[in-house]
């Protein structure tokens, strides 16, 4: 391991990265003394915690530079492109249901089932994706997800009836479930520690890009006849699915999955491409092999990394037992943290607000269909902008501050939306200020979601599980995400009819208050830590909690 001239090694838990030598990277100036960094859109630097530990003998802070590896970025973008499919479905369905309702003459209950069925069926894909990706690899699981969604999109676009449309939603939902789990896990396993937050948040960025594209498709195609426009809106999702399936062929396999399968020479080559120096790649490989020692890496392929038996037959067996039946204290805490952040992500009601935004804006006094779709485009632009802001600063400020800011902001925004909706409910007229308050509050709620829960849920879920549990642990947490999302989407309108939109938004605001408290007390900071160090971080948290209880 290489250190700067006057710097001494610290403990095992410090996360060291060599200074990069890539000519294509852009440097970042860092003032570690004040914990401040100046950075661009494509790089992240050392954490403030490191700045306080890494001192030279004279007491001056060590300045370090960090870069965003182009190969890791390319793999992250290709994997994250799969997330466009879910985003596009969410965005396009919000407008398409206006025309499906009239063309197929279906009820509000059928609309709720149609919208929510994709999320419920994605539960199947989420549960299956962990075992599948441990078996066939992360890369081929991404291809499977795109192919499944492609079939679903074609079925929906050609649907002659409600039942045929539901069949397409079921198939597409399974593909979405696969995609939601595998994209963040793949990116997290491919990324260097100091840029993992940015790269692993890209799936959420692409979800929002997909939502925006769905809104634009709604606005563009809304002028066509009602028996054609919604079919085109839904069927166009086949195009990005084809692009994803072809693009994934150029991606490398996850180096951590390759290590688990005993293919260390292939893992080494991927790590060399995703690291700034060969020596850093060897350090990362040694760290991964140590974490994967439970899989018994093959001596024929591990060279100097230690003898063991072949691991090529390991396909994820025994993981569910370790997660659910006999979890250690750190694993239990990791599981609760992952399930908790996924639960509150969907219990916030964000997906339902996006799906039913035209209905929400109708309740706010906007009735023209073109205007309804236009307002949703504005909302989509706000979501996309703020998720980009969050992604760029996620490795600078850390997961916890942005998560707490986003959830607290959502609580306030949803309370404001409830207030405006309640006023309009009891008012004989529709004053402009109340309508404006509702529109601004909706845009603020989805923007705060994009700052906090939106990207950080995927980042956190994919990075906190140990290697042996990561794929199936993430699939379990994301299955909770999909189940709650489906339940909220399928009951949002029915509950709102009973307690009004205002009452619904006040209830969601209360849920976000509880969520903010949970995040504050239960989720540790993980920025700047390698995936192999994060399990130790949770072990340290458990030890600290025991000390507090004893004292």
VENWO-V840253 format. One record per residue. RES is the residue in one small letter. OMEGA is omega in radians with two decimals (none if undefined). D_LAST is the distance of its C-alpha to the last C-alpha in Angstrom with 2 decimals. Layout:
RES/OMEGA/D_LAST, RES/OMEGA/D_LAST
//
This chain:
x/-3.06/38.80, x/3.11/40.33, x/3.03/38.62, x/-2.85/40.18, x/-3.07/41.79, x/-3.07/39.14, x/3.13/36.05, x/3.11/33.82, x/3.09/32.13, x/-3.10/28.46, x/-3.09/26.09, x/-3.00/27.07, x/3.07/25.40, x/-3.06/27.69, x/-3.08/30.63, x/3.02/33.87, x/-3.14/37.24, x/3.05/40.50, x/-3.08/42.69, x/3.10/45.23, x/-3.12/48.93, x/3.14/50.34, x/-3.09/53.31, x/-3.09/52.87, x/3.12/49.40, x/-3.08/48.87, x/3.09/46.61, x/3.07/43.81, x/-3.02/43.20, x/3.02/39.55, x/-3.03/38.01, x/-3.13/34.61, x/-3.12/33.88, x/-3.14/33.67, x/-3.11/32.30, x/3.10/35.62, x/3.04/38.11, x/-3.03/41.65, x/3.11/42.53, x/-3.05/45.28, x/-3.00/45.47, x/3.07/45.40, x/-3.11/42.62, x/-3.04/38.93, x/-3.05/37.24, x/-3.08/34.14, x/3.13/30.84, x/3.12/29.33, x/3.12/26.37, x/-3.08/28.99, x/-3.12/30.79, x/-3.11/27.95, x/-3.00/27.66, x/-3.11/31.39, x/2.98/32.82, x/-3.02/36.03, x/-3.11/36.33, x/3.12/37.86, x/-3.14/34.83, x/-3.14/36.76, x/3.10/35.37, x/3.10/37.02, x/-3.13/39.14, x/3.10/39.35, x/3.11/41.57, x/-3.05/41.05, x/3.07/43.69, x/-3.11/44.19, x/-3.07/45.92, x/-3.12/49.09, x/3.08/49.10, x/3.11/45.57, x/3.14/46.58, x/3.10/49.75, x/3.14/48.00, x/-3.13/45.41, x/-3.14/48.25, x/3.13/50.28, x/-3.08/47.41, x/3.12/46.37, x/3.08/49.98, x/-3.10/49.46, x/3.07/47.20, x/-3.07/50.24, x/3.10/51.50, x/-3.12/48.72, x/3.14/48.88, x/3.14/52.64, x/3.14/52.53, x/-3.09/50.09, x/-3.04/52.20, x/-3.11/55.62, x/-3.13/54.89, x/3.09/53.99, x/-3.09/57.62, x/-3.10/59.32, x/3.09/58.36, x/-3.09/60.53, x/3.08/63.55, x/-3.13/62.53, x/-3.08/62.29, x/-3.07/65.86, x/-3.13/67.43, x/3.10/66.12, x/-3.11/66.03, x/-3.05/62.55, x/3.10/60.27, x/3.11/56.93, x/3.10/55.24, x/3.08/56.92, x/3.12/55.78, x/3.12/52.15, x/3.14/52.60, x/-3.10/54.35, x/-3.05/51.68, x/-3.08/48.64, x/3.13/50.16, x/-3.13/49.60, x/3.13/45.84, x/-3.14/45.70, x/3.08/47.94, x/3.03/45.90, x/3.12/43.22, x/3.14/45.55, x/-3.14/45.79, x/3.14/42.05, x/-3.09/41.29, x/-3.00/44.15, x/-3.12/43.52, x/3.12/40.53, x/-3.13/42.50, x/-3.09/45.65, x/3.03/44.21, x/-3.08/42.70, x/-3.04/46.19, x/-3.14/48.70, x/-3.11/46.60, x/-3.03/45.26, x/-3.12/48.60, x/3.05/50.78, x/3.07/48.33, x/3.10/48.86, x/3.11/52.62, x/3.12/52.28, x/-3.13/50.43, x/-3.12/53.18, x/3.13/55.96, x/3.13/54.56, x/3.11/54.21, x/3.12/57.75, x/3.13/59.18, x/-3.14/57.35, x/3.11/58.58, x/3.10/62.16, x/3.14/62.01, x/-3.12/60.78, x/-3.11/63.40, x/-3.00/66.20, x/3.07/65.05, x/-3.07/68.05, x/-3.14/66.03, x/-3.12/62.63, x/3.10/61.99, x/3.10/62.90, x/3.12/60.59, x/3.10/57.73, x/3.10/58.43, x/3.12/58.08, x/3.13/54.77, x/-3.13/53.41, x/3.13/54.44, x/3.14/53.21, x/3.10/49.86, x/3.09/49.33, x/3.10/50.11, x/3.12/47.66, x/3.06/44.88, x/-3.06/45.61, x/-3.07/45.76, x/3.14/42.52, x/-2.91/40.48, x/-3.08/42.41, x/3.13/43.07, x/-3.14/39.46, x/3.13/38.53, x/-3.10/41.65, x/3.13/41.15, x/-3.11/37.49, x/-3.14/38.57, x/-2.92/41.48, x/2.91/39.83, x/-3.00/38.39, x/-3.00/34.73, x/3.09/35.51, x/-3.07/38.02, x/-3.12/36.55, x/3.13/35.39, x/-3.06/38.91, x/-3.10/40.73, x/3.06/38.62, x/-3.14/39.07, x/3.07/42.85, x/3.10/43.17, x/3.05/42.06, x/-3.10/44.49, x/3.02/47.23, x/-3.14/46.36, x/3.03/46.97, x/3.10/50.12, x/3.09/51.25, x/3.14/50.58, x/3.09/52.64, x/3.09/55.41, x/3.10/55.42, x/-3.14/55.88, x/3.09/58.65, x/3.08/60.34, x/-3.07/60.22, x/-3.07/61.80, x/-3.03/64.40, x/-3.05/65.49, x/-3.13/65.33, x/3.13/69.03, x/3.10/70.22, x/-3.01/71.45, x/3.13/68.72, x/-3.13/69.61, x/-2.94/69.12, x/-3.09/66.42, x/3.09/63.35, x/3.07/64.50, x/3.13/64.74, x/-3.10/61.36, x/-3.07/59.66, x/-3.14/61.90, x/3.11/61.32, x/3.11/57.82, x/-3.09/59.69, x/3.09/60.48, x/3.10/56.96, x/3.10/56.26, x/3.14/59.23, x/3.13/58.12, x/-3.10/54.61, x/3.13/56.06, x/-3.10/58.35, x/-3.10/55.85, x/3.14/53.24, x/3.14/55.81, x/-3.08/55.31, x/3.00/51.52, x/3.04/49.85, x/3.09/47.65, x/3.14/43.87, x/-3.13/43.14, x/3.06/40.03, x/3.11/42.14, x/3.10/44.78, x/3.13/42.30, x/-3.13/41.19, x/3.11/44.90, x/-3.10/45.46, x/-3.00/47.69, x/3.14/46.16, x/3.08/49.32, x/3.11/49.51, x/3.14/45.83, x/-3.13/46.43, x/3.10/49.37, x/-3.13/47.45, x/3.08/44.59, x/-3.14/47.21, x/-3.10/48.65, x/3.07/45.33, x/-3.11/44.06, x/3.08/45.53, x/3.12/46.31, x/-3.13/46.93, x/3.08/44.28, x/3.12/41.62, x/3.12/42.93, x/3.09/42.53, x/3.14/38.92, x/-3.14/38.20, x/3.13/40.11, x/3.14/38.21, x/-3.13/34.88, x/3.14/36.26, x/3.11/37.72, x/3.13/34.44, x/-3.10/32.76, x/-3.08/35.82, x/3.11/35.91, x/-3.12/35.13, x/3.12/38.62, x/-3.11/40.37, x/-3.07/42.34, x/3.13/45.94, x/-3.11/46.81, x/-3.07/50.21, x/-3.00/48.76, x/3.14/45.64, x/-3.04/47.50, x/-3.01/44.99, x/3.03/41.92, x/-3.10/41.72, x/3.06/43.51, x/-3.14/42.88, x/-3.08/44.87, x/3.13/46.33, x/-2.99/44.17, x/-3.12/47.11, x/3.13/46.89, x/-3.11/43.34, x/3.07/43.62, x/-3.12/40.15, x/3.10/40.18, x/-3.06/36.94, x/-3.12/35.00, x/3.12/34.89, x/-3.14/33.59, x/-3.13/30.70, x/-2.93/29.93, x/-3.04/30.32, x/-3.10/30.27, x/-3.12/27.82, x/3.00/25.66, x/-3.14/22.67, x/3.10/19.39, x/-3.13/20.51, x/3.10/24.00, x/3.13/22.94, x/3.10/21.10, x/-3.11/24.23, x/3.13/26.51, x/3.14/24.85, x/-3.11/24.89, x/3.12/28.54, x/-3.12/29.68, x/-3.10/27.93, x/3.09/29.59, x/3.10/32.90, x/-3.08/32.72, x/3.07/32.23, x/-3.09/34.88, x/3.08/37.49, x/3.06/36.17, x/3.13/36.75, x/-3.06/40.43, x/-3.11/41.53, x/3.14/43.85, x/3.11/45.42, x/3.13/46.01, x/3.13/47.70, x/-3.01/49.71, x/-3.13/50.87, x/3.05/51.08, x/3.10/54.83, x/3.12/54.13, x/-3.12/51.47, x/3.01/53.94, x/3.10/56.66, x/3.11/54.56, x/3.05/54.26, x/3.10/58.07, x/-2.99/59.09, x/3.13/61.66, x/-3.05/63.77, x/-3.13/62.80, x/3.11/63.45, x/3.12/61.29, x/3.13/58.51, x/3.12/58.50, x/3.12/58.79, x/3.11/55.69, x/3.06/53.72, x/3.10/54.90, x/3.12/53.42, x/3.12/50.12, x/3.10/50.29, x/3.12/50.92, x/3.13/47.85, x/-3.09/45.64, x/-3.13/47.06, x/-3.04/46.74, x/3.06/43.09, x/3.04/42.03, x/3.10/43.78, x/-3.14/41.92, x/-3.12/38.58, x/-3.09/39.62, x/-3.07/40.67, x/-3.05/37.44, x/3.13/34.93, x/3.09/34.32, x/-3.08/34.31, x/3.14/31.86, x/-3.10/29.85, x/-3.02/29.36, x/-3.10/26.65, x/-3.13/28.52, x/3.11/31.80, x/3.13/30.34, x/3.09/28.67, x/-3.10/31.90, x/-3.10/34.05, x/3.09/32.28, x/3.10/31.97, x/3.09/35.60, x/3.14/36.69, x/-3.14/35.17, x/-3.11/37.14, x/3.13/40.28, x/3.06/40.36, x/3.08/39.96, x/3.10/42.90, x/3.08/44.89, x/3.13/44.28, x/3.13/45.46, x/-3.14/48.61, x/3.11/49.37, x/3.13/49.03, x/3.14/51.35, x/3.14/53.93, x/-3.08/53.67, x/-3.12/54.74, x/3.10/57.08, x/3.12/60.80, x/3.08/61.13, x/-3.09/59.05, x/-3.09/58.33, x/-3.09/57.87, x/-3.14/54.59, x/3.08/52.95, x/3.13/54.26, x/3.12/53.10, x/-3.14/49.62, x/-3.13/49.39, x/3.14/50.67, x/-3.12/48.38, x/3.08/45.35, x/3.14/46.12, x/3.12/46.55, x/-3.12/43.31, x/-3.13/41.35, x/3.11/42.68, x/3.09/42.20, x/3.04/38.49, x/-3.13/38.23, x/3.07/39.94, x/-3.01/37.55, x/-2.99/34.36, x/-3.08/34.32, x/-3.12/37.77, x/-2.97/37.32, x/3.09/33.55, x/-3.13/33.44, x/3.12/35.82, x/-3.06/34.12, x/-3.10/30.65, x/-3.04/32.03, x/-3.03/34.00, x/-3.00/31.54, x/-3.14/28.16, x/3.01/29.47, x/-3.06/29.99, x/-3.06/33.68, x/-3.09/34.32, x/-2.90/32.97, x/-3.05/34.01, x/-3.07/37.38, x/3.04/36.67, x/3.09/33.14, x/-3.14/34.67, x/3.10/37.55, x/-3.14/35.32, x/-3.11/33.46, x/3.01/36.81, x/3.03/38.35, x/3.08/35.93, x/-3.10/37.06, x/-3.14/40.68, x/-3.14/40.29, x/3.11/38.70, x/3.13/41.27, x/3.13/44.09, x/3.14/42.94, x/-3.12/42.60, x/-3.07/45.96, x/-3.13/47.74, x/-3.02/46.56, x/-3.10/46.39, x/-3.12/49.95, x/3.12/49.97, x/-3.14/46.83, x/3.08/48.14, x/-3.12/51.40, x/-3.05/49.61, x/-3.12/47.23, x/3.10/49.04, x/-3.14/47.93, x/3.12/46.25, x/3.12/44.11, x/-3.11/43.25, x/3.04/42.10, x/3.10/39.95, x/3.11/38.27, x/3.09/37.71, x/3.11/36.26, x/3.10/33.70, x/-3.13/32.80, x/3.03/32.26, x/3.10/29.90, x/3.12/27.71, x/3.12/28.18, x/3.11/27.10, x/3.12/23.78, x/-3.12/23.30, x/-3.07/24.24, x/-3.02/21.93, x/-2.94/18.71, x/-3.03/19.77, x/3.08/22.19, x/3.09/21.28, x/-3.10/24.01, x/-3.06/26.40, x/3.08/29.17, x/3.14/30.55, x/3.01/28.93, x/3.14/31.30, x/-3.12/31.22, x/3.13/30.18, x/-3.00/27.08, x/3.07/25.80, x/3.09/24.73, x/3.10/22.49, x/3.11/21.16, x/3.05/20.05, x/3.10/18.57, x/3.13/16.51, x/3.14/15.42, x/3.12/14.35, x/3.12/12.36, x/3.12/10.61, x/3.11/9.98, x/-3.14/8.58, x/3.13/6.07, x/-3.13/5.21, x/-3.14/5.54, x/-3.12/3.80, x/none/0.00
//
